[in-house]
Amino acid sequence: MSGRKDNHDHDHRGRTEPTLGRLDDLDRPAAPVDDGLPHIVVDEPRRRTGGPTPPPPRRERKRGWLIPVLVLVLIGGVTGLWLQQDRLRNLMPATELNDLLGQANQALAAGKLDGTAGDSARELFEKARDQQPDSDQARDGLRRVGMAEVARADAALSAGNLDEAEAALNVARELLGGGSDVERLTQQLSQARNPQGHTESLIDRAQAAFAAGKFDGDDGAGALYRRVLDADRNNTVAARGLDRVGDALAAQARQAISDNDRPRANALVDRIAILVPGYSDLPSLRASLAETRKQDDQAIATLIQQGNDAMRAGRFTGDGDDSALARFNAALAADPDNAGAKAGLGQVAQALIVQANAALDSNDDAQAAKLLDQATKLAPKSAELAAARARLGGGDGHAAAGVPPAAGAQAGDDNAPEASLAVSPEQKAKVADLVRRAQAAASRGDIMDPPGDSAYDLYRNALAIDGNDPTARAGLQGLPAQVEKQMQQAVAAGNVKRAEDLYGTLSDLAPGDASQGEMRHRLGSALIDNALQRASSGDRQGAFQSLDHARRYVPDDPRLQSAYERIATGR
């Protein structure tokens, strides 16, 4: 026996062991137990009839955290797309870019390496690089153009065509940044131009030029002595001759400084740096120029400030010398390259255009035409000016565009703006086509060129048909922003030639725009970088040319003088 007792055994003297009992009886209601206490019946909750009792509703969990998480995910996704926009753009089909690269490759295969008509391999590859600065195909294409120019220079040198060889080498140096092949051919070209047997003849000619007071120029003493030294760096006669040329040019530079002829003084000092890079008095000459520039800049700054004061007072133009126009013109007379004075004239032109638009709003076409004529003298290619001209409903806008005016939109007609709305369906279709072509030209970078097919001309042609077309007007007025974007891309890609051209276009389209100051500084800085790069590859002359261009944009940049000294001394 186990000693266990069954549940039904009741022995108060013993112990009842707990057991589970029959598992089959778990679902059965428990039998009432008679414990001697009063029996209380609790009413059960009423249940709906007609079907099984539904389960109690489950309490929804609070999900307040879900919305912030979704917002964060959305912000992260948008940020990621924005940061990767260039990569995503590259994944999209670029039919226009591919067509441009195809044309460039065809020009390269045809041997049309460089040019100015816009159809050479170099120009087309550069245009493709401007559209997509990180395009490997465009960069590789420019490298192949450079190598083709090296081959062309080698062949021209072998054939005795020295000028052609030099031109090809210059292009190759710009595209490749130098290299062993370029330097080898450059030395061979120098030796071919100055064979050993001609050295004495060159020295005799240099001495005769010096005696005649002809120090500069292709046939001047400095250039002739320089040719001898390029072929024979150890020629002491040519070295001493160049020092004497430096003394003569330095005397002329000091006289120019004394005469307050700053442009001539700058040109002479720069020429000394090219011909006689180690000239001892070069630093002192530059210091004298800096002091003179400081004094002149103070006087010019006063004129510009007076011009700005006149602008705020509303004295844009007038017969006296206290108008903004007179003050800015006086500043330009003292410094023709002064950026502040040029911007001031652009602001005067913009003010005249604003007044002209106000006159047009008042149906005073005669006054508007008078104001626009004044603005044209200051900013003939302004996009705002062209848009305002179109509002006149004729004038010289139709003649310039070569398109007949819309019916009823004759010059001087008070109802010209309303009449321009009554263009025919054929004219509307023509306007839409011109706008599409203009947009395509702008995306290609053809802003002002080629004439007739540029975005500027196409938009003007559209406005000549319908001067109130909003798309054409907005496109024309938006050209400066597109040019600025393309210029930024060119600077980032190191294409300073393209960037400089675009800056000139921007100055024409939006004269006086305050944002051009920053773009001017960036361009000047890029030109200084380009000069140092060209100097490191052995192209000293090209380096000095880049610095000359940089001076036009950032004459007071401290890097400019140090770059001249580094390139001149070869450090």
Stockholm file with secondary structure:
# STOCKHOLM 1.0

chainA/1-571         MSGRKDNHDHDHRGRTEPTLGRLDDLDRPAAPVDDGLPHIVVDEPRRRTGGPTPPPPRRERKRGWLIPVLVLVLIGGVTGLWLQQDRLRNLMPATELNDLLGQANQALAAGKLDGTAGDSARELFEKARDQQPDSDQARDGLRRVGMAEVARADAALSAGNLDEAEAALNVARELLGGGSDVERLTQQLSQARNPQGHTESLIDRAQAAFAAGKFDGDDGAGALYRRVLDADRNNTVAARGLDRVGDALAAQARQAISDNDRPRANALVDRIAILVPGYSDLPSLRASLAETRKQDDQAIATLIQQGNDAMRAGRFTGDGDDSALARFNAALAADPDNAGAKAGLGQVAQALIVQANAALDSNDDAQAAKLLDQATKLAPKSAELAAARARLGGGDGHAAAGVPPAAGAQAGDDNAPEASLAVSPEQKAKVADLVRRAQAAASRGDIMDPPGDSAYDLYRNALAIDGNDPTARAGLQGLPAQVEKQMQQAVAAGNVKRAEDLYGTLSDLAPGDASQGEMRHRLGSALIDNALQRASSGDRQGAFQSLDHARRYVPDDPRLQSAYERIATGR
#=GR chainA/1-571 SS CCCCCCTTCCCTTSCCCCCCCCGGGTTSCCCCCCCSSCCCCCCCCCCCSSSCCCCCCCCCCCCTTHHHHHHHHHHHHHHHHHHTHHHHHHHSCCHHHHHHHHHHHHHHHTTCCCCSSSCSHHHHHHHHHHHSTTCHHHHHHHHHHHHHHHHHHHHHHHTTCHHHHHHHHHHHHHHHCCCHHHHHHHHHHHHHHSCGGGHHHHHHHHHHHHHTTCCSSTTSHHHHHHHHHHHCTTCHHHHHHHHHHHHHHHHHHHHHHHTTCHHHHHHHHHHHHHHCTTCTTHHHHHHHHHHHHHHHHHHHHHHHHHHHHHHHTTCCSCSSSSSHHHHHHHHHHHCTTCHHHHHHHHHHHHHHHHHHHHHHHTTCHHHHHHHHHHHHHHCTTCHHHHHHHHHTTSTHHHHHHTCCCCTTCCTTCTTHHHHGGGCCHHHHHHHHHHHHHHHHHHHHTCSSCSTTTSHHHHHHHHHHHCTTCHHHHHHHHTHHHHHHHHHHHHHHTTCHHHHHHHHHHHHHHSTTCTTHHHHHHHHHHHHHHHHHHHHHTTCHHHHHHHHHHHHHHCTTCHHHHHHHHHHHHTC
#=GC SS_cons         CCCCCCTTCCCTTSCCCCCCCCGGGTTSCCCCCCCSSCCCCCCCCCCCSSSCCCCCCCCCCCCTTHHHHHHHHHHHHHHHHHHTHHHHHHHSCCHHHHHHHHHHHHHHHTTCCCCSSSCSHHHHHHHHHHHSTTCHHHHHHHHHHHHHHHHHHHHHHHTTCHHHHHHHHHHHHHHHCCCHHHHHHHHHHHHHHSCGGGHHHHHHHHHHHHHTTCCSSTTSHHHHHHHHHHHCTTCHHHHHHHHHHHHHHHHHHHHHHHTTCHHHHHHHHHHHHHHCTTCTTHHHHHHHHHHHHHHHHHHHHHHHHHHHHHHHTTCCSCSSSSSHHHHHHHHHHHCTTCHHHHHHHHHHHHHHHHHHHHHHHTTCHHHHHHHHHHHHHHCTTCHHHHHHHHHTTSTHHHHHHTCCCCTTCCTTCTTHHHHGGGCCHHHHHHHHHHHHHHHHHHHHTCSSCSTTTSHHHHHHHHHHHCTTCHHHHHHHHTHHHHHHHHHHHHHHTTCHHHHHHHHHHHHHHSTTCTTHHHHHHHHHHHHHHHHHHHHHTTCHHHHHHHHHHHHHHCTTCHHHHHHHHHHHHTC
//
